[in-house]
């Protein structure tokens, strides 16, 4: 019983150590599916220009990209990839199926990633 109390206390201490890159808010998950990233186009062409950045959101806070798989954490509307090839990339959720990439200073970049369909 003493051993269980030590394990629980240790886990509680670790849970209290928050990452500086995460905002406050309830834990959430993203809709499962494929996401394609793009940049804004111009008035003379397409509204959005796809870029070579895509990933799929799977169940249990997992993702898959062309370079491998990993995990993510979403608190409120802030998303950070925590393991795998996209580790440390941060996004802001805007609506139900769109993410905006964050710059290093926390401002939103021009890159957006939109859910394009279900997993295949």
N, C-alpha and C positions, 0 to 999 in steps of 0.2 A: 504494500500500500504506500509506503514511503517513496518507493521508486516512482510510482505513478504520479504522486504529488510533485516530485522534482521534474518529471517530464512535462507535466501540465504547466508548471510555473515557468519552465524554460521556453515552452512554446508561446506562452503569453508575453514573455519579455521580447521574443523575436517579433511577434505580431505588432507590438507597440513601436518597433523601430521602423518608421515610415521612410519611404524613398523620397528624396528631394524633388524628383521629377513628376510626382503624382499630385493631382489636385484632390481636395476633399470631395467626398460624395459616395453614394452607394455603389457597391460592386454591380456591374452589369456585364452582359455579353452582347456581341454583335449578331445581326441576322446571318445565318449560315448561307454561304453562296460565294460566287466569284466576284472579285472586285478588279476593275480596270482603272488605272490612273491616267490622267491627261492634264494638259495645260490649256488655258484659254486660247481660242483661235482669234480671227479678226473678221471684220465686216465683209471682206472679200472672199471668204472661204468658210470652212467649217467653224462652228461655234466652239468646238473643243477638239484638240489635237492629241490623240493617244500617244503616250510615251511608253518606253520599255520598262514598265513597272506594273506588276499585277500579282495578286495573291488570292487565295481562297480561305475563307473562314470556315472552320470545321466546328464540331461540337466540343464542349469542355474547354473553352478558351484556347483552342489550338488553331494554328494556321498552316498553310502550305504555300510555298512560293516556288518558282522554277529552280531556286538554289537550295531548297530544303524546307524542313518544317520547324516549328517552334511554338512558343506560347505568347499570349498577350494578357494584359491586365487593363480593364476598363473601370474607371471610377468616375461617376457622373458622366460627363460627355468627353472626358479626356482618356485617350487610349495610348498605351505604350507597349511596344513589342518587347518582351522581357527575355526571350531566349530564341536562338536560331539566327538565320541570316539577316533578319530585319531588326535584330536586337538594338534597342535604344532609339528607334524611330518613334516619333510622337505625332499624334493626330488629334484633331478636334472633330467630334461627331456633329454633323449638321443635318438634321432631319433623320429619317429612318434608314436611308441607304447611301449616305454620302459622308465622306471623311475629308478633312483638309489637313495636309501635312504642315507640321509646325517647323519654323526655323529654329536655329540654335538659341535665339533670344526669346523664344516663346511666341513670337508673332506668327500669324498664318502666312504660309507661302502661297503661291499661285497654283500649286499642284493640288488636284482633287482626285479622290478615288471613289468611284461609284459602283454600287452593287449592280452587276449586269445579268445575273441569273442564278439559278440553283447550282449546287455541286453536280458534276457529271461523273 
